[in-house]
Amino acid sequence: MNFSGKNVLVVGASGGLGREFVAQLMSAGANVYGTARSNESAGNIPDQVVQKLLLDLESSESISTLANCLNSAVKLDGVIISAGLVAFGLATETPSEIDAKLLQVNYRGPRDLLVALQPNLAGTEGAFVLNVTGVVAQTPLPNLSSYSASKMAMQGFLVAAAREWRRSGIKVVSELLGHTETGLSTRAIAGQAPQFPQGLTPAQAVTQMLENLAA
């Protein structure tokens, strides 16, 4: 896939994978719009993006504001979602509020944003959605029950949306990525991460995902 001149939104552009998506897309000639949750974290987004945008996936108002802004200002060619939260712990020990937060950030928020942006993408040649879903959406793991559930919810939505939206020319890709060295596990909202084997670097992971998208 030729990204030159393409308008691409990267959700979670301030994170480890998001920054790498931004860097590789800009290197390929794309016009990149990047989101962060706060002004502080937006400082982690490369300054060369077309625009830095604020997005709180826990806020329906924030989601609708961003979607309305983009839908009125730019014709998007693609949306990449690399934002998310993780929590560790036994199913019987995971508080319901943690479960709800994971579902909101990993599924409901991204789902609502994609639905709001779908008309923008529709009819654009080569339009795409790429969501970094994670291998737990396919193989749920112990001590990650709520995290796995949130990712499986998103996976179910993406599989169904892929069938629906291809009629509008939109390619939907759910990347079932394994452990990657982004530091996400060290920022868990609950529990403590186990000792993971060495994972892919963000650069390796993003290169692989963009190659898969182009296939």
PyRosetta script that sets phi, psi and omega in degrees:
from pyrosetta import init, pose_from_sequence

init()
pose = pose_from_sequence("MNFSGKNVLVVGASGGLGREFVAQLMSAGANVYGTARSNESAGNIPDQVVQKLLLDLESSESISTLANCLNSAVKLDGVIISAGLVAFGLATETPSEIDAKLLQVNYRGPRDLLVALQPNLAGTEGAFVLNVTGVVAQTPLPNLSSYSASKMAMQGFLVAAAREWRRSGIKVVSELLGHTETGLSTRAIAGQAPQFPQGLTPAQAVTQMLENLAA")
pose.set_psi(1, 133.6)
pose.set_omega(1, 179.0)
pose.set_phi(2, -91.2)
pose.set_psi(2, 115.1)
pose.set_omega(2, -178.1)
pose.set_phi(3, -91.1)
pose.set_psi(3, -3.8)
pose.set_omega(3, -177.1)
pose.set_phi(4, -59.8)
pose.set_psi(4, 125.4)
pose.set_omega(4, 179.0)
pose.set_phi(5, 78.6)
pose.set_psi(5, -2.1)
pose.set_omega(5, -179.4)
pose.set_phi(6, -78.3)
pose.set_psi(6, 141.6)
pose.set_omega(6, 175.8)
pose.set_phi(7, -93.9)
pose.set_psi(7, 112.8)
pose.set_omega(7, -173.2)
pose.set_phi(8, -124.8)
pose.set_psi(8, 130.0)
pose.set_omega(8, 174.1)
pose.set_phi(9, -95.3)
pose.set_psi(9, 126.7)
pose.set_omega(9, 175.2)
pose.set_phi(10, -111.4)
pose.set_psi(10, 111.2)
pose.set_omega(10, 177.6)
pose.set_phi(11, -87.2)
pose.set_psi(11, 125.7)
pose.set_omega(11, -174.8)
pose.set_phi(12, 88.0)
pose.set_psi(12, 32.4)
pose.set_omega(12, -175.6)
pose.set_phi(13, -69.3)
pose.set_psi(13, -12.1)
pose.set_omega(13, -180.0)
pose.set_phi(14, -88.8)
pose.set_psi(14, -8.6)
pose.set_omega(14, -178.9)
pose.set_phi(15, -87.4)
pose.set_psi(15, 178.0)
pose.set_omega(15, -176.9)
pose.set_phi(16, -59.2)
pose.set_psi(16, -50.4)
pose.set_omega(16, 178.3)
pose.set_phi(17, -72.3)
pose.set_psi(17, -40.2)
pose.set_omega(17, -178.1)
pose.set_phi(18, -59.7)
pose.set_psi(18, -45.1)
pose.set_omega(18, 178.5)
pose.set_phi(19, -60.8)
pose.set_psi(19, -37.7)
pose.set_omega(19, -179.7)
pose.set_phi(20, -70.7)
pose.set_psi(20, -38.8)
pose.set_omega(20, 173.9)
pose.set_phi(21, -58.2)
pose.set_psi(21, -46.8)
pose.set_omega(21, 179.9)
pose.set_phi(22, -58.1)
pose.set_psi(22, -48.6)
pose.set_omega(22, -176.9)
pose.set_phi(23, -61.6)
pose.set_psi(23, -46.8)
pose.set_omega(23, -177.0)
pose.set_phi(24, -70.7)
pose.set_psi(24, -36.2)
pose.set_omega(24, 178.5)
pose.set_phi(25, -67.8)
pose.set_psi(25, -42.5)
pose.set_omega(25, 177.9)
pose.set_phi(26, -64.6)
pose.set_psi(26, -37.4)
pose.set_omega(26, 177.6)
pose.set_phi(27, -62.7)
pose.set_psi(27, -29.6)
pose.set_omega(27, 179.3)
pose.set_phi(28, -87.5)
pose.set_psi(28, 3.1)
pose.set_omega(28, 175.2)
pose.set_phi(29, 94.7)
pose.set_psi(29, 10.1)
pose.set_omega(29, -179.4)
pose.set_phi(30, -78.2)
pose.set_psi(30, 154.0)
pose.set_omega(30, 171.5)
pose.set_phi(31, -94.8)
pose.set_psi(31, 110.7)
pose.set_omega(31, -169.0)
pose.set_phi(32, -107.8)
pose.set_psi(32, 132.1)
pose.set_omega(32, 171.7)
pose.set_phi(33, -109.5)
pose.set_psi(33, 129.0)
pose.set_omega(33, -175.3)
pose.set_phi(34, -122.5)
pose.set_psi(34, 141.2)
pose.set_omega(34, 179.0)
pose.set_phi(35, -109.6)
pose.set_psi(35, 152.3)
pose.set_omega(35, 172.4)
pose.set_phi(36, -142.2)
pose.set_psi(36, 161.6)
pose.set_omega(36, -177.3)
pose.set_phi(37, -79.8)
pose.set_psi(37, -28.0)
pose.set_omega(37, -175.9)
pose.set_phi(38, -140.4)
pose.set_psi(38, 164.4)
pose.set_omega(38, 176.2)
pose.set_phi(39, -61.5)
pose.set_psi(39, -34.8)
pose.set_omega(39, -179.9)
pose.set_phi(40, -64.7)
pose.set_psi(40, -50.2)
pose.set_omega(40, -178.6)
pose.set_phi(41, -70.5)
pose.set_psi(41, -23.3)
pose.set_omega(41, 177.4)
pose.set_phi(42, -63.0)
pose.set_psi(42, -21.4)
pose.set_omega(42, 176.5)
pose.set_phi(43, -64.5)
pose.set_psi(43, -16.6)
pose.set_omega(43, 178.5)
pose.set_phi(44, -83.7)
pose.set_psi(44, -10.4)
pose.set_omega(44, 179.4)
pose.set_phi(45, -80.9)
pose.set_psi(45, 133.0)
pose.set_omega(45, 177.9)
pose.set_phi(46, -52.9)
pose.set_psi(46, 137.1)
pose.set_omega(46, -174.9)
pose.set_phi(47, -67.1)
pose.set_psi(47, -16.1)
pose.set_omega(47, -175.1)
pose.set_phi(48, -79.3)
pose.set_psi(48, -2.8)
pose.set_omega(48, 177.9)
pose.set_phi(49, -64.3)
pose.set_psi(49, 157.9)
pose.set_omega(49, 178.4)
pose.set_phi(50, -62.4)
pose.set_psi(50, -43.0)
pose.set_omega(50, -178.7)
pose.set_phi(51, -157.5)
pose.set_psi(51, 138.8)
pose.set_omega(51, 171.7)
pose.set_phi(52, -94.6)
pose.set_psi(52, 130.8)
pose.set_omega(52, -174.6)
pose.set_phi(53, -125.9)
pose.set_psi(53, 147.9)
pose.set_omega(53, 177.4)
pose.set_phi(54, -94.7)
pose.set_psi(54, 137.6)
pose.set_omega(54, 178.6)
pose.set_phi(55, -149.9)
pose.set_psi(55, 123.8)
pose.set_omega(55, 174.0)
pose.set_phi(56, -112.2)
pose.set_psi(56, 108.2)
pose.set_omega(56, -176.9)
pose.set_phi(57, -68.9)
pose.set_psi(57, -7.5)
pose.set_omega(57, 175.2)
pose.set_phi(58, -92.1)
pose.set_psi(58, -1.5)
pose.set_omega(58, -177.4)
pose.set_phi(59, -118.3)
pose.set_psi(59, 115.7)
pose.set_omega(59, 178.0)
pose.set_phi(60, -63.3)
pose.set_psi(60, -33.3)
pose.set_omega(60, 178.2)
pose.set_phi(61, -65.6)
pose.set_psi(61, -42.6)
pose.set_omega(61, 178.7)
pose.set_phi(62, -63.2)
pose.set_psi(62, -41.6)
pose.set_omega(62, -179.7)
pose.set_phi(63, -63.7)
pose.set_psi(63, -48.0)
pose.set_omega(63, -178.3)
pose.set_phi(64, -67.9)
pose.set_psi(64, -36.0)
pose.set_omega(64, 178.5)
pose.set_phi(65, -63.0)
pose.set_psi(65, -45.8)
pose.set_omega(65, 179.3)
pose.set_phi(66, -63.8)
pose.set_psi(66, -45.9)
pose.set_omega(66, -178.7)
pose.set_phi(67, -61.8)
pose.set_psi(67, -44.5)
pose.set_omega(67, 179.6)
pose.set_phi(68, -62.7)
pose.set_psi(68, -40.3)
pose.set_omega(68, 178.9)
pose.set_phi(69, -61.8)
pose.set_psi(69, -49.1)
pose.set_omega(69, -178.3)
pose.set_phi(70, -68.3)
pose.set_psi(70, -42.2)
pose.set_omega(70, -177.6)
pose.set_phi(71, -63.3)
pose.set_psi(71, -27.1)
pose.set_omega(71, -179.5)
pose.set_phi(72, -93.1)
pose.set_psi(72, -13.6)
pose.set_omega(72, -171.5)
pose.set_phi(73, -114.2)
pose.set_psi(73, -26.6)
pose.set_omega(73, -172.6)
pose.set_phi(74, -149.3)
pose.set_psi(74, 144.3)
pose.set_omega(74, 173.8)
pose.set_phi(75, -91.7)
pose.set_psi(75, 111.2)
pose.set_omega(75, -176.6)
pose.set_phi(76, -81.5)
pose.set_psi(76, 144.9)
pose.set_omega(76, 172.2)
pose.set_phi(77, -101.3)
pose.set_psi(77, -24.6)
pose.set_omega(77, -177.8)
pose.set_phi(78, -161.7)
pose.set_psi(78, 156.1)
pose.set_omega(78, 175.7)
pose.set_phi(79, -131.6)
pose.set_psi(79, 127.7)
pose.set_omega(79, 176.3)
pose.set_phi(80, -117.2)
pose.set_psi(80, 127.1)
pose.set_omega(80, 178.8)
pose.set_phi(81, -112.4)
pose.set_psi(81, 112.4)
pose.set_omega(81, 179.4)
pose.set_phi(82, -126.5)
pose.set_psi(82, 26.4)
pose.set_omega(82, 178.3)
pose.set_phi(83, -99.1)
pose.set_psi(83, 152.7)
pose.set_omega(83, 177.4)
pose.set_phi(84, 170.8)
pose.set_psi(84, 170.1)
pose.set_omega(84, 177.9)
pose.set_phi(85, -126.6)
pose.set_psi(85, 157.7)
pose.set_omega(85, 176.5)
pose.set_phi(86, -134.1)
pose.set_psi(86, 151.3)
pose.set_omega(86, 174.7)
pose.set_phi(87, -144.8)
pose.set_psi(87, 146.1)
pose.set_omega(87, 179.9)
pose.set_phi(88, -116.0)
pose.set_psi(88, 153.8)
pose.set_omega(88, 176.6)
pose.set_phi(89, 142.8)
pose.set_psi(89, 157.3)
pose.set_omega(89, 177.1)
pose.set_phi(90, -63.9)
pose.set_psi(90, 150.7)
pose.set_omega(90, 179.8)
pose.set_phi(91, -57.0)
pose.set_psi(91, -39.5)
pose.set_omega(91, -177.9)
pose.set_phi(92, -74.0)
pose.set_psi(92, -11.0)
pose.set_omega(92, -177.2)
pose.set_phi(93, -114.0)
pose.set_psi(93, 2.9)
pose.set_omega(93, -179.6)
pose.set_phi(94, -90.8)
pose.set_psi(94, 116.2)
pose.set_omega(94, -179.1)
pose.set_phi(95, -61.8)
pose.set_psi(95, 148.7)
pose.set_omega(95, -178.1)
pose.set_phi(96, -62.1)
pose.set_psi(96, -30.6)
pose.set_omega(96, -179.9)
pose.set_phi(97, -69.6)
pose.set_psi(97, -29.9)
pose.set_omega(97, 175.3)
pose.set_phi(98, -69.6)
pose.set_psi(98, -43.0)
pose.set_omega(98, 178.0)
pose.set_phi(99, -59.4)
pose.set_psi(99, -44.1)
pose.set_omega(99, -179.2)
pose.set_phi(100, -65.3)
pose.set_psi(100, -39.1)
pose.set_omega(100, 180.0)
pose.set_phi(101, -65.4)
pose.set_psi(101, -42.1)
pose.set_omega(101, 178.0)
pose.set_phi(102, -63.0)
pose.set_psi(102, -43.1)
pose.set_omega(102, 179.2)
pose.set_phi(103, -63.2)
pose.set_psi(103, -38.6)
pose.set_omega(103, -178.8)
pose.set_phi(104, -67.5)
pose.set_psi(104, -47.7)
pose.set_omega(104, -174.2)
pose.set_phi(105, -79.0)
pose.set_psi(105, -35.5)
pose.set_omega(105, -176.0)
pose.set_phi(106, -91.0)
pose.set_psi(106, -18.4)
pose.set_omega(106, -178.4)
pose.set_phi(107, -130.8)
pose.set_psi(107, -64.2)
pose.set_omega(107, -170.5)
pose.set_phi(108, -62.6)
pose.set_psi(108, -45.7)
pose.set_omega(108, -179.9)
pose.set_phi(109, -62.0)
pose.set_psi(109, -53.7)
pose.set_omega(109, 177.6)
pose.set_phi(110, -59.8)
pose.set_psi(110, -38.3)
pose.set_omega(110, 179.1)
pose.set_phi(111, -62.2)
pose.set_psi(111, -46.5)
pose.set_omega(111, -179.4)
pose.set_phi(112, -63.6)
pose.set_psi(112, -39.0)
pose.set_omega(112, 179.0)
pose.set_phi(113, -65.1)
pose.set_psi(113, -46.2)
pose.set_omega(113, -179.5)
pose.set_phi(114, -62.8)
pose.set_psi(114, -40.8)
pose.set_omega(114, 178.5)
pose.set_phi(115, -62.3)
pose.set_psi(115, -40.9)
pose.set_omega(115, -179.4)
pose.set_phi(116, -68.6)
pose.set_psi(116, -30.1)
pose.set_omega(116, -178.5)
pose.set_phi(117, -92.4)
pose.set_psi(117, -9.7)
pose.set_omega(117, -176.2)
pose.set_phi(118, -55.8)
pose.set_psi(118, -43.7)
pose.set_omega(118, 178.7)
pose.set_phi(119, -62.9)
pose.set_psi(119, -28.5)
pose.set_omega(119, 177.6)
pose.set_phi(120, -67.2)
pose.set_psi(120, -41.3)
pose.set_omega(120, -178.6)
pose.set_phi(121, -76.7)
pose.set_psi(121, -30.8)
pose.set_omega(121, -172.9)
pose.set_phi(122, -58.4)
pose.set_psi(122, 134.6)
pose.set_omega(122, 176.1)
pose.set_phi(123, 84.5)
pose.set_psi(123, -4.8)
pose.set_omega(123, 178.1)
pose.set_phi(124, -85.6)
pose.set_psi(124, 126.8)
pose.set_omega(124, -179.5)
pose.set_phi(125, -61.7)
pose.set_psi(125, 126.5)
pose.set_omega(125, 178.9)
pose.set_phi(126, 77.4)
pose.set_psi(126, 15.4)
pose.set_omega(126, -179.6)
pose.set_phi(127, -62.8)
pose.set_psi(127, 145.9)
pose.set_omega(127, -177.9)
pose.set_phi(128, -149.5)
pose.set_psi(128, 157.6)
pose.set_omega(128, 168.6)
pose.set_phi(129, -127.3)
pose.set_psi(129, 129.4)
pose.set_omega(129, 175.9)
pose.set_phi(130, -125.8)
pose.set_psi(130, 119.8)
pose.set_omega(130, 178.5)
pose.set_phi(131, -115.9)
pose.set_psi(131, 129.3)
pose.set_omega(131, 176.3)
pose.set_phi(132, -83.1)
pose.set_psi(132, 94.7)
pose.set_omega(132, -172.1)
pose.set_phi(133, -88.7)
pose.set_psi(133, -48.2)
pose.set_omega(133, 178.8)
pose.set_phi(134, 105.4)
pose.set_psi(134, 149.6)
pose.set_omega(134, -175.3)
pose.set_phi(135, -64.4)
pose.set_psi(135, -23.4)
pose.set_omega(135, -179.9)
pose.set_phi(136, -66.1)
pose.set_psi(136, -16.8)
pose.set_omega(136, 175.9)
pose.set_phi(137, -69.1)
pose.set_psi(137, -22.3)
pose.set_omega(137, 179.3)
pose.set_phi(138, -103.5)
pose.set_psi(138, -35.6)
pose.set_omega(138, -178.4)
pose.set_phi(139, -132.0)
pose.set_psi(139, 86.5)
pose.set_omega(139, 179.8)
pose.set_phi(140, -59.8)
pose.set_psi(140, 143.6)
pose.set_omega(140, -174.6)
pose.set_phi(141, -116.6)
pose.set_psi(141, 148.2)
pose.set_omega(141, 174.9)
pose.set_phi(142, -62.7)
pose.set_psi(142, 150.0)
pose.set_omega(142, -176.3)
pose.set_phi(143, 68.1)
pose.set_psi(143, 9.3)
pose.set_omega(143, 176.0)
pose.set_phi(144, -137.4)
pose.set_psi(144, 33.0)
pose.set_omega(144, -172.4)
pose.set_phi(145, -62.3)
pose.set_psi(145, -47.6)
pose.set_omega(145, -178.1)
pose.set_phi(146, -70.5)
pose.set_psi(146, -39.7)
pose.set_omega(146, 176.3)
pose.set_phi(147, -62.2)
pose.set_psi(147, -46.5)
pose.set_omega(147, 179.0)
pose.set_phi(148, -59.9)
pose.set_psi(148, -42.1)
pose.set_omega(148, -179.3)
pose.set_phi(149, -62.6)
pose.set_psi(149, -41.5)
pose.set_omega(149, -179.9)
pose.set_phi(150, -65.4)
pose.set_psi(150, -37.3)
pose.set_omega(150, 179.7)
pose.set_phi(151, -74.1)
pose.set_psi(151, -35.0)
pose.set_omega(151, 176.5)
pose.set_phi(152, -66.7)
pose.set_psi(152, -34.9)
pose.set_omega(152, 176.5)
pose.set_phi(153, -62.4)
pose.set_psi(153, -45.1)
pose.set_omega(153, 179.1)
pose.set_phi(154, -65.8)
pose.set_psi(154, -39.1)
pose.set_omega(154, 178.4)
pose.set_phi(155, -60.9)
pose.set_psi(155, -43.8)
pose.set_omega(155, 178.5)
pose.set_phi(156, -60.7)
pose.set_psi(156, -43.6)
pose.set_omega(156, 178.0)
pose.set_phi(157, -61.9)
pose.set_psi(157, -46.1)
pose.set_omega(157, -175.8)
pose.set_phi(158, -65.5)
pose.set_psi(158, -39.3)
pose.set_omega(158, 179.2)
pose.set_phi(159, -62.9)
pose.set_psi(159, -43.9)
pose.set_omega(159, 179.0)
pose.set_phi(160, -68.7)
pose.set_psi(160, -43.5)
pose.set_omega(160, -180.0)
pose.set_phi(161, -63.1)
pose.set_psi(161, -34.8)
pose.set_omega(161, 179.1)
pose.set_phi(162, -59.2)
pose.set_psi(162, -39.0)
pose.set_omega(162, -179.8)
pose.set_phi(163, -72.7)
pose.set_psi(163, -36.4)
pose.set_omega(163, -179.2)
pose.set_phi(164, -74.7)
pose.set_psi(164, -45.3)
pose.set_omega(164, -169.3)
pose.set_phi(165, -82.6)
pose.set_psi(165, -13.6)
pose.set_omega(165, 177.9)
pose.set_phi(166, -65.6)
pose.set_psi(166, -21.5)
pose.set_omega(166, 175.3)
pose.set_phi(167, -66.2)
pose.set_psi(167, -24.0)
pose.set_omega(167, 177.8)
pose.set_phi(168, -97.4)
pose.set_psi(168, 7.7)
pose.set_omega(168, 177.5)
pose.set_phi(169, 82.8)
pose.set_psi(169, 16.9)
pose.set_omega(169, -178.2)
pose.set_phi(170, -101.9)
pose.set_psi(170, 123.8)
pose.set_omega(170, 175.3)
pose.set_phi(171, -88.5)
pose.set_psi(171, 124.5)
pose.set_omega(171, -179.5)
pose.set_phi(172, -111.8)
pose.set_psi(172, 122.7)
pose.set_omega(172, -177.8)
pose.set_phi(173, -121.9)
pose.set_psi(173, 128.3)
pose.set_omega(173, 174.2)
pose.set_phi(174, -109.2)
pose.set_psi(174, 113.2)
pose.set_omega(174, -177.9)
pose.set_phi(175, -89.5)
pose.set_psi(175, 116.3)
pose.set_omega(175, -179.5)
pose.set_phi(176, -90.4)
pose.set_psi(176, 65.2)
pose.set_omega(176, -173.8)
pose.set_phi(177, -71.9)
pose.set_psi(177, 140.0)
pose.set_omega(177, 174.2)
pose.set_phi(178, -82.7)
pose.set_psi(178, -168.6)
pose.set_omega(178, -177.5)
pose.set_phi(179, -60.4)
pose.set_psi(179, 131.7)
pose.set_omega(179, 179.6)
pose.set_phi(180, -129.4)
pose.set_psi(180, 146.2)
pose.set_omega(180, -174.7)
pose.set_phi(181, -81.2)
pose.set_psi(181, 66.9)
pose.set_omega(181, 179.0)
pose.set_phi(182, -99.5)
pose.set_psi(182, -13.4)
pose.set_omega(182, -176.2)
pose.set_phi(183, 86.8)
pose.set_psi(183, 1.9)
pose.set_omega(183, -179.0)
pose.set_phi(184, -58.6)
pose.set_psi(184, -40.7)
pose.set_omega(184, -177.1)
pose.set_phi(185, -63.5)
pose.set_psi(185, -23.7)
pose.set_omega(185, 179.0)
pose.set_phi(186, -81.9)
pose.set_psi(186, -8.4)
pose.set_omega(186, 179.7)
pose.set_phi(187, -113.6)
pose.set_psi(187, 30.6)
pose.set_omega(187, -178.9)
pose.set_phi(188, -60.5)
pose.set_psi(188, 143.2)
pose.set_omega(188, 179.6)
pose.set_phi(189, -83.2)
pose.set_psi(189, -7.3)
pose.set_omega(189, 175.2)
pose.set_phi(190, -161.9)
pose.set_psi(190, 147.8)
pose.set_omega(190, 177.0)
pose.set_phi(191, 75.0)
pose.set_psi(191, -177.5)
pose.set_omega(191, -178.2)
pose.set_phi(192, -127.7)
pose.set_psi(192, 135.7)
pose.set_omega(192, -178.1)
pose.set_phi(193, -69.3)
pose.set_psi(193, 143.5)
pose.set_omega(193, 172.5)
pose.set_phi(194, -74.3)
pose.set_psi(194, 177.8)
pose.set_omega(194, 176.7)
pose.set_phi(195, -81.7)
pose.set_psi(195, 107.4)
pose.set_omega(195, 179.9)
pose.set_phi(196, -87.1)
pose.set_psi(196, 149.8)
pose.set_omega(196, 170.6)
pose.set_phi(197, -67.0)
pose.set_psi(197, 162.0)
pose.set_omega(197, -179.9)
pose.set_phi(198, -56.3)
pose.set_psi(198, 128.7)
pose.set_omega(198, -179.6)
pose.set_phi(199, -103.0)
pose.set_psi(199, -176.7)
pose.set_omega(199, 176.3)
pose.set_phi(200, -67.4)
pose.set_psi(200, 151.8)
pose.set_omega(200, 170.0)
pose.set_phi(201, -75.5)
pose.set_psi(201, 157.1)
pose.set_omega(201, 175.8)
pose.set_phi(202, -54.4)
pose.set_psi(202, -40.2)
pose.set_omega(202, -179.6)
pose.set_phi(203, -62.5)
pose.set_psi(203, -44.1)
pose.set_omega(203, 178.3)
pose.set_phi(204, -63.3)
pose.set_psi(204, -43.8)
pose.set_omega(204, -177.4)
pose.set_phi(205, -64.6)
pose.set_psi(205, -45.2)
pose.set_omega(205, -178.0)
pose.set_phi(206, -68.2)
pose.set_psi(206, -41.2)
pose.set_omega(206, 176.4)
pose.set_phi(207, -57.4)
pose.set_psi(207, -44.5)
pose.set_omega(207, 179.9)
pose.set_phi(208, -63.6)
pose.set_psi(208, -44.3)
pose.set_omega(208, -177.3)
pose.set_phi(209, -68.1)
pose.set_psi(209, -38.7)
pose.set_omega(209, 178.0)
pose.set_phi(210, -69.2)
pose.set_psi(210, -33.8)
pose.set_omega(210, 175.1)
pose.set_phi(211, -66.1)
pose.set_psi(211, -40.6)
pose.set_omega(211, 177.4)
pose.set_phi(212, -62.8)
pose.set_psi(212, -40.2)
pose.set_omega(212, 179.5)
pose.set_phi(213, -62.4)
pose.set_psi(213, -37.3)
pose.set_omega(213, -177.5)
pose.set_phi(214, -77.1)
pose.set_psi(214, -17.1)
pose.set_omega(214, -174.9)
pose.set_phi(215, -68.6)
pose.dump_pdb("model.pdb")
